[in-house]
Amino acid sequence: MTVWIGISGWRYPRWRGTFYPHRLPQREELRYAAERMNSVEINGSFYSLQRRSYFEQWVASTPDDFVFAVKGGRFITHMKKLRDIETPLANFFASGVLALDRKLGPILWQLPPNLGFDAERMNEFLAQLPRNAGSAAGIAADHDQRIPDDQALIKAAHPRRRLRHAIEVRHESFRSPEFYQLLRRHHMALVISDNPGRWPIFTEITTDLMYVRLHGHSELYASGYSDRELDEWATKIRSWVERGCDVYVYFDNDAKVHAPFDAISLMHRLELSRQPS
């Protein structure tokens, strides 16, 4: 399989009684979503370091062919702004990310809208990112007290397994051939971030990975995608697959519960539909 489609996060109270059945226990929500789509984007890791036990639970709650994308911490991207991140990066990987093992898909790094392109800063950041699970484990070993030793995961079950990264930028200065070349040199994907004009949309293909985040085309986080728009995205996805790209698509238009239904509709168009047990 080369196409993964899902939602950005899955724990939303407003989804209960609409997407999730009324009496479904919260602990079963990921399982329920995973029966209907083949991937989700973990976004809680953006706001705070997660626990190793959480990652282990998420693996146990999903089918063998399920894949997680993991969002890198905002402490790295928004507070440190990619500078002096050796220890925060170690904490991120030691927190339990490696527990996903074969279910670990791309790692997403979302930059703040006020951070413009700086070639030196960007090159240093990209050079620090691990390219396989063994390298990530080596970085994780340098974690500090924020990840207690008895909770840290600093070993990879499959050290040679490839790790892939995608970056979502939100400043017009990144529309630069120099930036694109940096991404190609580091085999880094540039996220296509659909939105209603809040920040620029970049469509440059920089590696064999396409990562799409659909935040709502006409109303940020709220509007659903029409049949025509979903048909257009399906056409784009097929063209990327024909070019040899793996494609990850996540719906982030969660505010009015469009995200899970849009994800399922797009999967139908691409004949990826899952059969709930």
URHUVEN-V62688 format. One record per residue. N is the residue number from 1. RES is the residue in one letter. SS is DSSP state (@ for helix, = for strand, . for the rest). PHI is phi in radians with two decimals (NA if undefined). PSI is psi in radians with two decimals (* if undefined). Layout:
n=[N N]
res=[RES RES]
ss=[SS SS]
phi=[PHI PHI]
psi=[PSI PSI]
//
This chain:
n=[1 2 3 4 5 6 7 8 9 10 11 12 13 14 15 16 17 18 19 20 21 22 23 24 25 26 27 28 29 30 31 32 33 34 35 36 37 38 39 40 41 42 43 44 45 46 47 48 49 50 51 52 53 54 55 56 57 58 59 60 61 62 63 64 65 66 67 68 69 70 71 72 73 74 75 76 77 78 79 80 81 82 83 84 85 86 87 88 89 90 91 92 93 94 95 96 97 98 99 100 101 102 103 104 105 106 107 108 109 110 111 112 113 114 115 116 117 118 119 120 121 122 123 124 125 126 127 128 129 130 131 132 133 134 135 136 137 138 139 140 141 142 143 144 145 146 147 148 149 150 151 152 153 154 155 156 157 158 159 160 161 162 163 164 165 166 167 168 169 170 171 172 173 174 175 176 177 178 179 180 181 182 183 184 185 186 187 188 189 190 191 192 193 194 195 196 197 198 199 200 201 202 203 204 205 206 207 208 209 210 211 212 213 214 215 216 217 218 219 220 221 222 223 224 225 226 227 228 229 230 231 232 233 234 235 236 237 238 239 240 241 242 243 244 245 246 247 248 249 250 251 252 253 254 255 256 257 258 259 260 261 262 263 264 265 266 267 268 269 270 271 272 273 274 275 276 277]
res=[M T V W I G I S G W R Y P R W R G T F Y P H R L P Q R E E L R Y A A E R M N S V E I N G S F Y S L Q R R S Y F E Q W V A S T P D D F V F A V K G G R F I T H M K K L R D I E T P L A N F F A S G V L A L D R K L G P I L W Q L P P N L G F D A E R M N E F L A Q L P R N A G S A A G I A A D H D Q R I P D D Q A L I K A A H P R R R L R H A I E V R H E S F R S P E F Y Q L L R R H H M A L V I S D N P G R W P I F T E I T T D L M Y V R L H G H S E L Y A S G Y S D R E L D E W A T K I R S W V E R G C D V Y V Y F D N D A K V H A P F D A I S L M H R L E L S R Q P S]
ss=[. . = = = = = = . . . . @ @ @ = . . . = . . . . . @ @ @ @ @ @ @ @ @ . . . . = = = = . @ @ @ @ . . . . @ @ @ @ @ @ @ @ @ . . . . . . = = = = = . . @ @ @ @ @ @ . . . . . . @ @ @ @ @ @ @ @ @ . . @ @ @ @ @ @ @ = = = = = = = . . . . . . . . @ @ @ @ @ @ @ @ @ @ . . . = @ @ @ @ @ @ @ @ . . . . . . . . . . . . . . . . . . . . . = . . = = = = . . . @ @ @ . . @ @ @ @ @ @ @ @ @ . . . = = . = = = . . . . . . . . . . . . . . = = = = = = . . . . . . . . . . . . @ @ @ @ @ @ @ @ @ @ @ @ @ @ @ @ . . . = = = = = = . . . . . . . @ @ @ @ @ @ @ @ @ @ @ . . . . . . . .]
phi=[NA -2.10 -2.20 -2.15 -2.30 -2.95 -2.18 -1.60 1.40 -2.46 -1.80 -2.26 -0.94 -1.21 -1.43 -1.31 1.61 -2.02 -1.48 -1.50 -1.04 -0.89 -1.73 -1.22 -1.07 -0.98 -1.15 -1.69 -1.13 -1.12 -1.01 -1.08 -1.13 -1.21 -1.34 -2.05 -2.55 -1.85 -2.82 -2.45 -1.77 -1.33 -1.88 -1.10 -1.19 -1.28 -1.52 -2.82 -1.16 -1.55 -1.66 -0.97 -1.09 -1.13 -1.03 -1.14 -1.14 -1.13 -1.09 -1.18 -1.58 -2.20 -1.13 -1.07 -1.65 -1.48 -2.32 -1.90 -1.64 -2.17 -1.54 -1.13 -1.21 -1.21 -1.07 -1.32 -1.53 -1.76 -1.64 -1.42 0.88 1.30 -1.80 0.90 -1.93 -0.98 -1.25 -1.00 -1.18 -1.10 -1.09 -1.03 -1.28 -1.32 -1.15 2.38 -0.94 -1.19 -1.15 -1.18 0.88 -1.21 -1.60 -1.45 -1.67 -1.19 -1.82 -1.72 -2.10 -1.75 -1.59 -1.30 -1.09 -1.62 -1.78 -1.54 -1.32 -2.31 -1.05 -1.14 -1.02 -1.16 -1.09 -1.11 -1.13 -1.08 -1.18 -1.45 -1.31 -1.26 -1.84 -2.60 -1.14 -1.12 -1.14 -1.09 -1.13 -1.09 -1.14 -1.04 -1.09 -1.64 -1.12 -1.87 -1.18 -1.10 -2.02 -0.97 -0.98 -1.36 -1.96 -1.27 -2.06 -2.14 -2.23 -1.92 -1.14 -2.30 -1.02 -1.50 -1.13 -1.16 -1.91 -2.18 -2.28 -2.38 -2.15 -1.88 -1.84 -2.36 -2.34 -1.07 -1.12 -1.36 -1.37 -2.47 -0.99 -1.14 -1.13 -1.04 -1.15 -1.04 -1.09 -1.13 -1.10 -1.71 0.95 -1.95 -1.48 -1.78 -1.21 -1.53 -2.00 -1.22 -2.82 -1.49 1.50 -1.26 -2.58 -1.11 -1.93 -1.94 -2.19 -1.14 -1.65 -2.09 -2.79 -1.56 -2.21 -1.99 -2.20 -2.11 -2.10 -1.87 -1.56 1.87 -1.38 -1.91 -2.45 -1.00 1.13 -2.15 -1.36 -1.50 -1.73 -1.27 -1.00 -1.11 -1.14 -1.15 -1.06 -1.14 -1.17 -1.08 -1.11 -1.08 -1.08 -1.06 -1.18 -1.19 -1.10 -1.08 -1.44 1.65 -1.64 -1.47 -2.21 -2.12 -2.25 -2.24 -1.56 -2.02 -1.57 -1.54 -1.03 -2.03 1.11 -1.42 -0.92 -1.17 -1.26 -1.14 -1.08 -1.14 -1.12 -1.18 -1.09 -1.02 -1.09 -1.76 1.00 -1.96 -1.02 -1.78 -1.85 -1.01 -1.36]
psi=[2.40 0.00 2.21 2.28 2.37 -2.63 2.73 1.77 2.83 -0.12 1.60 2.02 -0.63 -0.23 -0.24 2.19 -0.11 -1.20 -0.87 2.44 2.63 -0.80 0.21 2.17 2.53 -0.63 -0.27 -0.03 -0.72 -0.76 -0.76 -0.79 -0.71 -0.31 -0.24 -0.21 2.90 0.13 2.74 2.75 2.08 1.96 -0.17 -0.48 -0.27 -0.65 -0.54 2.81 2.29 2.97 2.59 -0.71 -0.55 -0.86 -0.71 -0.68 -0.70 -0.68 -0.78 -0.39 -0.02 2.70 2.86 -0.53 0.23 2.61 2.45 2.36 2.59 2.25 2.18 2.72 2.45 -0.31 -0.62 -0.80 -0.68 -0.58 -0.89 -0.29 0.75 0.07 2.50 0.97 0.23 -0.88 -0.80 -0.64 -0.69 -0.75 -0.72 -0.87 -0.51 -0.28 -0.33 0.03 -0.69 -0.25 -0.37 -0.48 -2.06 -0.24 0.05 2.04 -2.54 2.70 2.20 2.32 1.90 2.12 2.67 2.71 -0.40 0.12 1.94 3.08 2.21 1.96 -0.75 -0.82 -0.81 -0.74 -0.73 -0.71 -0.86 -0.62 -0.41 -0.29 2.33 2.52 -0.08 2.93 -0.58 -0.72 -0.68 -0.69 -0.67 -0.71 -0.75 -0.52 -0.33 0.35 2.79 -2.84 -0.23 -0.43 1.73 2.55 -0.62 -0.11 -0.24 2.55 1.91 0.37 2.54 2.30 -0.59 1.48 -0.52 -0.04 2.29 2.39 2.44 2.61 2.64 2.54 2.30 1.94 2.65 0.53 2.37 -0.43 -0.26 -0.11 1.30 2.30 -0.58 -0.72 -0.81 -0.69 -0.67 -0.78 -0.73 -0.70 -0.63 0.13 0.85 2.37 2.54 2.10 2.36 1.99 1.52 2.30 2.87 0.84 0.18 -0.61 2.88 2.68 2.19 2.40 0.17 2.36 2.10 -0.16 -2.94 0.35 2.27 2.25 2.10 2.30 2.13 1.72 0.03 2.09 -0.62 -0.40 2.05 2.20 0.02 -0.69 2.55 2.93 2.28 2.91 -0.72 -0.77 -0.70 -0.66 -0.71 -0.71 -0.66 -0.70 -0.76 -0.75 -0.77 -0.68 -0.65 -0.69 -0.71 -0.48 -0.05 0.29 2.53 2.49 2.27 2.22 2.22 2.25 2.20 0.25 1.18 -0.33 -0.61 0.46 0.50 -0.53 -0.95 -0.62 -0.64 -0.70 -0.79 -0.68 -0.69 -0.66 -0.69 -0.78 -0.51 0.16 0.75 0.18 2.47 2.70 1.91 2.46 *]
//
